[in-house]
Amino acid sequence: MVREFMKAVRFYEPGVLRFEEVEVPEIGPGEILVENKVTLTCGTDLKMYKRGHPYAKPPLIIGHEFAGVVVKVGDDVKGFREGMRVVAANSAPCNACFYCKRGKQNLCENLEDAIIGFTSPGAYAEYVKVPERIVKVNTHVIPNDVTFREAALLEPLACVVHGIELANIQYGDSVVIIGAGPIGLMHLQLARRKGCGAAIVTDLSDERLQAAKELGADFIINASREDQVERVRELTGGRGADVVIEAVGLPETWEKALTMTRKAGTTLLFGGCKPGTQATFDTHHIHYGELTIIGAFHHTPLSVERALALIASRAIDAKRL
């Protein structure tokens, strides 16, 4: 039986979180209520804690990477019942707006209607309500041999799947990944699956770099001790890498990412910087070097499905992330 009240963490303003007892969310038609078994902390959660978020309207229960068990099902819900182990993405596209109709569901103009942990109560709580659109489009039953913790990586991995597709890594391409956190390590594993050549990972932490080495990096660079740009050039015949993926989200690493990219190469800017941030680039290198620069944001229903398949098949070492 679902209780009337639950424990939750609510965000009030930058730097202020409160552990409180609140009412368990009521669900409406098409919605489900999930008892959380695992909730992870995303880099975006940390950014929200530090500086807020344009979508967030405090006070708000934050958190959006979760997995659990269905304990309540609203009217008209199909495919789900109480007791099912499920995982959901934090949002779902409307499939009717300008961008959705053009195959860019990740840029849906109506995402804000219901984003778990942003515009809908999040998963830093004992229970979370999954809005109707997310139930229909981006909620999945967890395979029997997948743990809740592994399944909870669905949303960030779906974003990485989308980013890797945009990067268009070709067989044998040299790939640099700036940042060896969970997102960078996901990029590394997927780049390996794409058949990349030399995989080079840079970070400031020896511990994270060791994890990258164990997950398939050919070369690791501690940027606190080495000039990472010069080292990348040494490893790529003086030209720079075919593909550089920035997975940190700082203007200085965006700048270095472009500098590391060879002529006619691709820079994927995956890490999101603070709104209003400015970065400085060498326009000569971009123009005369014919660089392809790509921003990557969010996920699509297809990338969510592919992410779950990667987790279920153990193609991604989720336990190491």
Buried (B, 14 or more C-beta within 10 A) or exposed (E): EEEEEBEBBBBEEEEEBEEBEBEBBEBEEBBBBBBBBBBBEBBBBEBBBEEBBEBBEBBBBBBBBBBBBBBBBBEEBEEBEEEBBBBBBBBBBBBEBEBBEEEBBBBBEBBEBBBBBBBBBBBBBBBBBBBBBBBBBBBBBBBEEBBBBBBBBBBBBBBBBBBBBBBEBEEEBBBBBBBBBBBBBBBBBBBBBBEBBBBBBBBBBEEBBBBBBEBBBBBBBBBEEBEBBEBBBEBBEEBBBBBBBBBBBBBEBBBBBBBBBBEEBBBBBBBBBEEEEEBEBEEEBBEEBEBBBBEBBBBBBBBBBBBBBBBBEEBBBBEEB
